[in-house]
C-alpha cells in the first residue's frame, strides 16, 4: 500500500512483523493485514466498514434473525455487535424490532437500502478475490484453499481444547 511521503516520494507501508520462530504465522498475519486493508478500501467505496457487509449478507441469506444469533455468528461480544447494529440502523441499512416471541430480545432485518446494497457487496468481495488471488493458478488456489482450511480447523480445535481446559 503505497503512501505519499512528499513531492515525488512514495513510501510503501511495512508488511508487518517477521518472527523467526513463526515464519508461517507472521507471513499469514502480513497477508491478512494487506487483504483487510484492501477490503476496507473497497467497502469504503460502498459507505461501509467491516463487519457491516458480513451482517448484511448474513441477513440476506437468513432473513430476519434474533440479534443473539448475529452475536453467535460473528463471534463478538454483545456490546460490540449492538454498536455495529446501531450504526447500521442510523445508516438505515437494518432495522431492529422487539422479538415476536421474547419481549427481552431484539430481531434484526434488512431495510430496502440494506437489501439493495447486497449485490454491490458481493461484487466488491468478488473484486477483492480477484485482486488478491488473481495471479495464482487454479491449482495454486486449490492448494491454498486446502491449506487454509487445515490451518483454520486445527487452530479452531486447539482453541476449543484450551478453552475447555480452563473451565
N, C-alpha and C positions, 0 to 999 in steps of 0.2 A: 504494500500500500504506500505509494509514493506520496510525500508531502512536500510543499514548497518551503524552503529554508530561507529564501531571499531571492532577489532577482537572478534568474538563470540557474539557481541551485535547487536540485531536487534531492531529497533525503528519503531513503527507504526506511519504513518502520522496522524495528527489531523483531526478528521472528519469535523471540521468547527464550526462555531458559533452556540450556542444554545440560543435562545431568548425566555425567559419565556412567554412573551406576544404573541409570534408567534411560538408555538411548531410545528405546521404542516409545516409552511413556512420554518423554519430553518431546519427541517428534510428533506424537499424536496430539499432545497439547498445543503445539505450534500450528498444526493443520487445523485443529478445531478453532483456534483463535482467529486465523485468517478466514476460515469458512464462515464463522459467526459475523465477522466484520463485513464480509461481502453480503451476507444475508441481511444484516442490519441496513446496509445501503439500499438494497432492493426493497425492503419493507418500508423504509422511509419515503420512497417514491410513492407508496400507497397510503402514506399517513399513518403507518402502524409501527409499533415496536414489538419485539419478541416479549412474551409468547402470545400476543394478541392474535396472530394469524393462526396459531395452533388451536386456540379456543374457537375461533370462527369455523375452521374446518371440522373440528370435532362436533360442533353444534349442527353444521350442515349434514354431517354423516349420521348423527344420532337424534336430531330433533331436540325438543325441549327436554332438559335434564335437571335433576336436583343439583344445586351448587356443590353439595358434598361429593357428587360424582366427579365434577371437574377438579376438586381438590385432590381426590384419589388419582385421577388420570394424570394430572400434572405433576404429582409427587412434591407438592409445595405445601407450606403451611396455610391454614385457613385465612389468616390475615393478609398474606401476600396475594392469594387468589382473589379475595374480596377487593383489595386495592386495584388489581388489574381489571376486574369486572366493573368497578365504579368508574374507572377511566373510560372503559368501553361504553358504559351507559351514557356518560357525558358526551361521547362522540356519536351517540345514537346508533351503535353497532349491535348492541344486545339490549334486552330488556329483562329485568329481574322482577319476578312477581311472587307473592306468597304461594307456597305449595298448596295444591288442592287437597292433599292428604295429610299434611303435617304443618300445623299453624306456626311452628317454630322454624320451619325451613323455607328456603327460597328456591325457586326454579329459575332457570336461565334459558332464554331462547333468542334466536336471531331476529333482528329487525329486517325490514326490506333492504335498508342500506347495507347491513352486515351480509345478508344473503347475496346482494349484488356484487359485493367485493370478493366473494369466494373464488370465482373463475380467475380473477386477476391475481389472487394469492397463489393459486395452483400454477398459473403461468410464471409467476416470479420464482416459485420453487423449481419449476422445470428449467428456467433460465439459470438458476443457481447450480443445478445439477450439471447442466451443460458447461457452464463457466468453470466449475471446479473439476469435473471428471472428463470433460470433452477430449482431452489429449490422450486418455487411456484407451487401449484396445478393448474389445468386448471381453477377451479372456482376462485382461488385467482387472477390468471392472468386476468380473465374477470372482476372481481370486481375492480382491479387496473386500468384496461383499462377504464372502465366506469367512475371511479372517476377522472382519469387524464383528460379525455375528458371534464367532467363537470368543472374541475378547469381551464383548458385551455380556454374553451368557456366563462366562467364567467370573467376571467382575460382579455380576448380579448375585451369583451363587455364593461367592466369598463374602460379599456384603451381608447377605442374609444369614450366613453362618456366624459372622462376627456379631451381628445384632442379636441373634438368639443366644449366643454365649454370654452376652452382657445381661440377659434377663434373669 
